[in-house]
Amino acid sequence: MLAWLALPVCAVGAARAAVYEVGPGKPYRTLQAVTGLLKGGDVVTVQGGVTYPGGVTLGANAGPPIHLIGVRVNGRRPVLSGGVAVLRIYGNHYVIEGFDITPGGDPRTMRCFYNVGDDVTLRDSIVHDSRCTGIAGSDASGSLTLDRVEVCRCGNGLYAHQIYVGSSLANYPSALFRMTYCYVHDGTGGNNVKSRVTRNEIDYNWIEGAAFHELDLVGPDPKAQQTPPGGVHCDADIIGNVLIVRSRSAGTLARFGTDGTASSRGRYRFVNNTVIIQSKNAAGFGLFWLKGDVDAIAAWNNVFATEAGPLKFVRPEVTETPVLSGMGNWVPLASTNVPAAWGILSGKNPGFVNEAVGDYHPAAGSPLAGAGSELPAGIVVRGIPPTRKAPVTAGALRPASQAKDIGAYPCLPLRHAVTAADDGSLAWMDWGGPR
């Protein structure tokens, strides 16, 4: 397996890259043994089915990306466990994939995955069971991508979250936080996704069960870095996600603008999402909490369903009314505070295949099928989010013929069958994650 990695990698005019093998019977027993040797373009393979000590720090890199690859053994990832930060990235241009990252009961752990670099990707990994923050991006960092990452049972109180990322206005003014095909669930504190980054793309994820808000998109923290007098725009595209506010949540679907520090002045595009509200608290409070300075919200082809009674949509606590636009959004009857500019459709039942087991595909004959609007230029919905507790398949495409189906999923034919994964009885077995 991966025999090609044993060969040196060459590039015209570049130094020869190295491959480092870590694991039982390999030249290196721990990641700490190789981190000081790495240069741009190097590859590290780490054997799975083994627990390695955390507290790993990846340092400066001015060259091509350095790859750390977890090689599954008997279907199990390598586990990184313990340390104040289990895995900390101080350098730029890193790709980390195929790891299980956890405190492992270490009471010192404050962050499982801590990014201080730029152009960093975490892929095909699981981050779990942190009594503090799961994934963190420093206010000194740049761009971060999460691709097919499961995050669960992390967070504490109001200030430690499952995912909490920022960026440096001075060093990386165009920083991007990208999150695709991830599964974030069962938070034990804070919000599921909190971002202060200037640009956010949150696409095709399944996000549910935050202790407070599912999404918290706010401005940079002026206590952490100097901000311009007029503020900065921290914008977001939120496309094709399943977002579920559970009954135990103390928060709501989304807070846009400020958490009391600095406003985002954000321009938000909320497109083709499937939103399920099980919390009476969120239903009565307002799903979109607009606070401080918010420039604009465009909502297109989203479906909102409730298990908690009538929904209040917008809770405005803003300095000026944001620009509102959109079309093709389906809401339950008796909903209130719904912007007329969002082009509302309403009814009693969105017609999901099987809401009781978490299958939110529109069934044949659903009022969501083909009822949406054509999207404005520049917005394209290509992907399909994972189903709950099913292995993620990045690359599933939404058929162009079903571009106007409302919500995250295209409408299914009559013969769709609910699988074992749909009812939650299988727990990401292909990922090797904990049950």
C-alpha positions as CSV (number, residue, x, y, z in Angstrom):
1,M,0.0,0.0,0.0
2,L,1.3,3.5,-0.9
3,A,4.5,1.9,-2.2
4,W,5.1,4.9,-4.4
5,L,5.6,7.0,-1.2
6,A,8.9,5.1,-0.6
7,L,10.4,6.8,-3.7
8,P,11.9,10.3,-3.5
9,V,9.9,13.0,-5.2
10,C,11.7,15.3,-7.7
11,A,10.8,18.5,-9.4
12,V,12.6,20.4,-12.0
13,G,14.7,23.0,-10.3
14,A,13.6,22.0,-6.8
15,A,15.2,20.1,-4.0
16,R,14.4,16.4,-3.7
17,A,11.5,15.8,-1.2
18,A,11.7,13.1,1.4
19,V,9.2,10.5,2.7
20,Y,9.1,9.7,6.4
21,E,7.4,6.6,7.7
22,V,6.0,6.6,11.3
23,G,4.7,3.6,13.2
24,P,5.5,0.2,14.6
25,G,8.4,-1.3,12.7
26,K,9.0,2.0,10.8
27,P,12.0,4.2,11.0
28,Y,10.3,6.7,13.3
29,R,8.0,5.8,16.2
30,T,6.3,9.2,16.8
31,L,5.5,12.4,14.8
32,Q,7.7,14.4,17.2
33,A,10.7,12.5,15.8
34,V,10.2,13.9,12.3
35,T,8.7,17.3,12.7
36,G,12.1,19.1,13.0
37,L,13.2,17.4,9.7
38,L,10.4,18.5,7.4
39,K,10.8,20.7,4.4
40,G,8.4,21.8,1.7
41,G,7.1,18.9,-0.4
42,D,7.9,16.2,2.1
43,V,5.5,13.4,2.9
44,V,4.9,11.7,6.3
45,T,3.0,8.5,6.5
46,V,1.6,7.4,9.8
47,Q,0.4,3.8,10.4
48,G,-3.2,3.4,11.6
49,G,-4.5,1.2,14.4
50,V,-2.0,2.8,16.9
51,T,-2.3,5.7,19.4
52,Y,0.5,8.2,19.2
53,P,1.4,11.0,21.7
54,G,-0.2,14.3,20.9
55,G,1.4,17.7,21.6
56,V,2.7,17.7,18.0
57,T,3.8,21.1,16.5
58,L,4.4,21.6,12.8
59,G,6.8,24.4,12.1
60,A,7.7,26.9,9.4
61,N,7.3,26.0,5.8
62,A,8.0,28.4,2.9
63,G,8.0,25.7,0.2
64,P,5.4,23.4,-1.4
65,P,2.8,21.8,0.9
66,I,3.9,19.2,3.4
67,H,1.6,16.2,3.6
68,L,0.9,14.1,6.7
69,I,-1.1,11.1,5.7
70,G,-2.7,8.6,8.1
71,V,-2.7,5.1,6.6
72,R,-5.6,3.0,7.8
73,V,-4.7,-0.4,9.2
74,N,-7.7,-2.8,9.5
75,G,-9.9,0.2,8.8
76,R,-8.6,2.3,11.7
77,R,-6.9,5.7,11.5
78,P,-3.9,6.6,13.5
79,V,-4.9,8.3,16.8
80,L,-3.2,11.4,18.1
81,S,-4.0,11.8,21.8
82,G,-3.2,14.3,24.5
83,G,-1.2,17.5,24.9
84,V,-2.2,21.1,25.5
85,A,-2.8,21.2,21.8
86,V,-3.0,17.7,20.3
87,L,-1.9,18.9,16.9
88,R,-0.7,22.5,16.4
89,I,0.3,24.0,13.0
90,Y,2.5,27.0,13.2
91,G,3.8,26.9,9.6
92,N,2.1,27.5,6.2
93,H,1.2,25.0,3.5
94,Y,0.2,21.8,5.2
95,V,-2.2,19.0,4.3
96,I,-3.2,16.7,7.1
97,E,-5.5,13.7,6.3
98,G,-6.7,10.5,7.8
99,F,-6.3,11.1,11.6
100,D,-8.3,10.6,14.8
101,I,-7.5,13.6,17.0
102,T,-8.6,13.6,20.6
103,P,-7.5,14.6,24.2
104,G,-7.7,11.0,25.2
105,G,-8.6,12.1,28.7
106,D,-5.7,14.5,29.1
107,P,-7.0,17.3,31.4
108,R,-4.4,19.7,29.9
109,T,-5.9,19.7,26.4
110,M,-7.3,23.1,25.4
111,R,-7.5,22.5,21.6
112,C,-7.5,19.3,19.6
113,F,-6.5,20.9,16.2
114,Y,-4.9,24.4,16.4
115,N,-4.1,26.3,13.3
116,V,-1.8,29.3,13.4
117,G,-0.6,29.0,9.8
118,D,-2.0,29.8,6.3
119,D,-3.1,27.4,3.5
120,V,-3.7,24.6,5.9
121,T,-6.1,21.7,5.1
122,L,-7.5,19.0,7.5
123,R,-9.1,16.2,5.5
124,D,-10.9,12.9,6.1
125,S,-10.3,13.1,9.9
126,I,-12.3,13.0,13.2
127,V,-11.9,15.5,16.1
128,H,-13.7,14.5,19.2
129,D,-14.3,14.6,23.0
130,S,-12.5,17.8,23.9
131,R,-13.6,19.5,27.1
132,C,-12.6,22.7,25.4
133,T,-12.3,23.7,21.7
134,G,-12.3,21.0,19.0
135,I,-10.9,22.9,16.0
136,A,-9.4,26.4,16.5
137,G,-8.0,28.9,14.1
138,S,-5.8,31.6,15.7
139,D,-6.4,35.4,15.1
140,A,-2.8,35.2,13.6
141,S,-3.7,32.6,11.0
142,G,-4.7,32.6,7.4
143,S,-6.8,30.3,5.2
144,L,-8.1,27.0,6.6
145,T,-10.0,24.2,4.8
146,L,-11.9,21.4,6.5
147,D,-12.8,18.7,4.1
148,R,-14.8,15.6,5.2
149,V,-14.1,16.1,8.9
150,E,-16.3,14.8,11.7
151,V,-16.3,17.0,14.9
152,C,-18.3,15.8,17.9
153,R,-18.6,16.1,21.7
154,C,-16.4,19.2,22.0
155,G,-16.9,22.6,23.7
156,N,-17.5,24.0,27.1
157,G,-19.7,26.8,28.5
158,L,-20.1,29.9,26.3
159,Y,-16.6,30.4,25.0
160,A,-15.2,27.0,24.0
161,H,-16.7,25.7,20.7
162,Q,-16.7,22.7,18.4
163,I,-15.1,24.9,15.7
164,Y,-13.8,28.4,16.3
165,V,-11.7,30.1,13.7
166,G,-10.2,33.6,13.1
167,S,-7.7,35.2,10.8
168,S,-5.1,37.9,10.7
169,L,-6.3,41.2,9.1
170,A,-2.7,42.4,8.8
171,N,-1.0,39.3,7.3
172,Y,-3.9,37.5,5.6
173,P,-6.6,40.1,4.7
174,S,-8.1,37.7,2.1
175,A,-8.1,34.7,4.3
176,L,-10.7,32.0,3.5
177,F,-12.4,29.5,5.9
178,R,-13.8,26.7,3.7
179,M,-15.8,23.8,5.2
180,T,-17.2,21.1,2.9
181,Y,-18.8,17.7,3.4
182,C,-18.2,17.8,7.2
183,Y,-20.4,16.3,10.0
184,V,-20.6,18.4,13.1
185,H,-22.8,17.1,15.9
186,D,-23.5,16.7,19.7
187,G,-21.7,19.8,21.0
188,T,-21.0,19.9,24.7
189,G,-20.6,23.7,24.9
190,G,-20.4,26.8,22.8
191,N,-21.4,26.9,19.1
192,N,-21.0,24.3,16.4
193,V,-19.3,26.7,13.9
194,K,-18.0,30.1,15.0
195,S,-16.0,32.2,12.6
196,R,-14.3,35.7,12.6
197,V,-12.6,35.1,9.2
198,T,-13.1,37.6,6.5
199,R,-14.4,35.1,3.9
200,N,-16.4,31.9,4.7
201,E,-17.6,29.1,2.5
202,I,-19.7,26.6,4.5
203,D,-21.0,24.2,1.9
204,Y,-22.6,20.7,1.9
205,N,-22.2,19.9,5.6
206,W,-24.5,18.2,8.1
207,I,-24.5,20.4,11.3
208,E,-26.6,19.7,14.3
209,G,-26.9,19.6,18.0
210,A,-24.9,22.7,19.2
211,A,-25.1,23.6,22.8
212,F,-25.9,27.2,21.6
213,H,-25.9,28.4,18.0
214,E,-25.3,26.2,15.0
215,L,-23.6,29.1,13.2
216,D,-22.1,32.2,14.8
217,L,-20.5,34.4,12.1
218,V,-19.2,37.7,13.6
219,G,-16.4,40.3,13.1
220,P,-12.8,40.2,14.2
221,D,-12.0,40.5,17.8
222,P,-10.5,44.0,18.4
223,K,-8.9,42.8,21.6
224,A,-6.8,40.4,19.6
225,Q,-5.8,42.6,16.7
226,Q,-6.1,46.1,15.3
227,T,-9.2,46.7,13.2
228,P,-9.9,49.6,10.8
229,P,-12.2,52.3,12.3
230,G,-15.0,51.4,9.9
231,G,-14.6,47.7,10.4
232,V,-14.1,45.1,7.8
233,H,-16.5,42.9,5.8
234,C,-16.6,39.3,7.0
235,D,-18.8,37.6,4.4
236,A,-20.2,34.1,4.0
237,D,-21.7,31.7,1.5
238,I,-23.8,29.0,3.3
239,I,-24.9,26.6,0.6
240,G,-26.5,23.2,0.6
241,N,-26.2,22.3,4.3
242,V,-28.5,20.4,6.6
243,L,-28.8,22.4,9.8
244,I,-30.7,21.0,12.8
245,V,-31.4,22.9,16.0
246,R,-32.1,20.2,18.6
247,S,-34.6,20.5,21.4
248,R,-31.9,20.8,24.1
249,S,-30.2,23.8,22.4
250,A,-29.9,27.0,24.4
251,G,-29.3,29.0,21.2
252,T,-30.7,29.4,17.8
253,L,-29.9,28.6,14.1
254,A,-27.5,31.5,13.4
255,R,-26.2,34.7,14.8
256,F,-24.9,37.2,12.2
257,G,-23.0,40.4,13.0
258,T,-21.5,40.6,16.4
259,D,-21.1,38.7,19.7
260,G,-20.5,41.9,21.5
261,T,-17.0,42.5,20.3
262,A,-16.9,43.8,16.7
263,S,-19.5,43.6,13.9
264,S,-18.9,41.6,10.7
265,R,-20.6,44.1,8.4
266,G,-21.4,40.8,6.7
267,R,-22.9,40.0,3.4
268,Y,-24.5,36.6,3.7
269,R,-25.8,34.3,1.0
270,F,-28.0,31.5,2.5
271,V,-28.8,29.1,-0.4
272,N,-30.4,25.6,-0.8
273,N,-30.2,24.7,2.9
274,T,-32.5,22.3,4.8
275,V,-33.2,23.7,8.2
276,I,-35.0,21.6,10.9
277,I,-36.1,23.3,14.1
278,Q,-36.7,21.0,17.1
279,S,-36.1,23.7,19.8
280,K,-39.0,25.7,21.1
281,N,-36.5,28.2,22.4
282,A,-35.1,28.8,18.9
283,A,-38.6,28.8,17.3
284,G,-39.7,31.7,19.6
285,F,-36.5,33.6,19.8
286,G,-35.8,34.0,16.1
287,L,-33.8,31.7,13.7
288,F,-31.6,34.5,12.3
289,W,-30.3,36.7,15.1
290,L,-29.0,39.9,13.4
291,K,-26.9,41.8,15.8
292,G,-24.9,45.0,15.3
293,D,-23.8,45.8,11.7
294,V,-25.1,43.4,9.0
295,D,-25.0,44.6,5.4
296,A,-27.1,42.1,3.5
297,I,-28.7,38.7,3.6
298,A,-29.8,36.9,0.5
299,A,-31.9,33.7,1.0
300,W,-32.6,31.4,-2.0
301,N,-34.4,28.1,-2.2
302,N,-34.2,27.1,1.5
303,V,-36.6,24.9,3.3
304,F,-37.5,25.4,7.0
305,A,-39.4,22.7,8.9
306,T,-40.5,22.8,12.5
307,E,-41.1,20.2,15.2
308,A,-41.5,23.0,17.8
309,G,-44.5,25.0,16.7
310,P,-44.6,28.3,14.7
311,L,-41.3,29.8,13.7
312,K,-40.1,33.3,14.2
313,F,-37.6,34.0,11.5
314,V,-35.6,37.3,12.0
315,R,-34.7,38.8,15.3
316,P,-33.4,42.3,14.3
317,E,-31.0,44.0,16.8
318,V,-29.1,46.0,14.1
319,T,-27.9,49.5,13.7
320,E,-29.4,49.7,10.2
321,T,-31.7,47.4,8.4
322,P,-29.7,45.1,6.1
323,V,-30.5,44.7,2.4
324,L,-32.7,41.6,2.1
325,S,-33.2,39.7,-1.1
326,G,-34.0,36.2,-2.4
327,M,-36.7,33.9,-3.7
328,G,-38.1,30.4,-3.4
329,N,-37.9,29.8,0.3
330,W,-40.4,27.4,1.8
331,V,-41.6,28.1,5.4
332,P,-44.3,26.5,7.6
333,L,-47.7,28.2,7.8
334,A,-48.0,30.7,10.8
335,S,-44.4,31.7,10.6
336,T,-43.7,35.2,11.7
337,N,-41.0,37.9,11.0
338,V,-40.3,36.4,7.6
339,P,-38.9,39.0,5.2
340,A,-41.2,39.5,2.2
341,A,-38.1,40.1,0.1
342,W,-37.2,36.4,0.5
343,G,-40.0,35.3,-1.9
344,I,-41.8,33.0,0.5
345,L,-43.7,29.8,-0.2
346,S,-45.6,28.2,2.6
347,G,-47.5,25.1,3.5
348,K,-48.2,22.5,6.2
349,N,-45.8,19.7,5.2
350,P,-42.6,19.9,3.1
351,G,-43.0,16.3,2.1
352,F,-39.7,14.8,3.2
353,V,-39.1,11.1,2.5
354,N,-38.9,10.1,6.2
355,E,-38.5,12.9,8.7
356,A,-38.7,10.5,11.6
357,V,-35.4,8.8,10.6
358,G,-33.7,11.9,9.4
359,D,-34.2,11.4,5.6
360,Y,-34.8,15.0,4.4
361,H,-34.8,14.3,0.7
362,P,-38.0,15.7,-0.8
363,A,-40.3,12.7,-1.7
364,A,-41.9,12.5,-5.2
365,G,-44.8,14.9,-5.1
366,S,-43.2,17.1,-2.5
367,P,-44.1,20.8,-2.7
368,L,-40.3,21.4,-2.8
369,A,-39.8,19.6,-6.1
370,G,-39.1,22.1,-8.8
371,A,-40.7,25.0,-6.9
372,G,-37.5,27.0,-6.3
373,S,-36.1,29.9,-8.2
374,E,-33.3,30.2,-10.7
375,L,-30.3,31.4,-8.8
376,P,-28.5,34.7,-9.5
377,A,-25.3,34.7,-11.5
378,G,-22.3,33.7,-9.4
379,I,-24.2,31.2,-7.1
380,V,-23.9,27.6,-8.1
381,V,-25.2,24.6,-6.1
382,R,-23.2,21.6,-7.2
383,G,-22.9,19.2,-4.3
384,I,-25.1,17.1,-2.0
385,P,-24.4,17.0,1.8
386,P,-23.9,13.7,3.7
387,T,-26.7,11.9,5.4
388,R,-26.6,11.6,9.2
389,K,-24.0,9.1,10.4
390,A,-23.3,7.9,6.9
391,P,-19.8,7.8,5.3
392,V,-19.2,11.1,3.5
393,T,-19.0,11.0,-0.3
394,A,-17.5,14.2,-1.5
395,G,-18.3,14.5,-5.2
396,A,-22.0,13.5,-5.3
397,L,-23.4,16.0,-7.7
398,R,-26.8,17.6,-7.8
399,P,-28.4,16.9,-11.2
400,A,-28.7,20.1,-13.3
401,S,-32.3,19.0,-14.1
402,Q,-33.2,19.4,-10.4
403,A,-31.6,22.8,-9.8
404,K,-34.9,24.2,-8.7
405,D,-35.7,21.6,-6.1
406,I,-35.8,23.5,-2.7
407,G,-33.4,22.5,0.0
408,A,-30.1,20.7,0.3
409,Y,-31.2,17.5,-1.4
410,P,-32.8,16.9,-4.8
411,C,-36.1,15.2,-4.9
412,L,-35.9,11.4,-4.9
413,P,-38.1,9.0,-7.0
414,L,-40.9,7.1,-5.5
415,R,-38.9,3.9,-5.1
416,H,-36.3,5.4,-2.7
417,A,-35.6,3.0,0.1
418,V,-34.4,4.1,3.6
419,T,-31.1,2.4,4.4
420,A,-29.7,1.3,7.7
421,A,-27.5,4.4,7.8
422,D,-30.6,6.6,7.5
423,D,-32.0,5.6,10.9
424,G,-28.7,6.3,12.7
425,S,-28.0,2.6,13.5
426,L,-24.7,2.7,11.8
427,A,-22.1,5.2,13.2
428,W,-19.6,6.2,10.5
429,M,-18.1,2.8,10.5
430,D,-16.0,3.5,7.3
431,W,-14.5,6.5,9.1
432,G,-13.5,4.5,12.2
433,G,-15.1,7.2,14.4
434,P,-16.4,6.5,17.9
435,R,-20.0,5.6,18.4
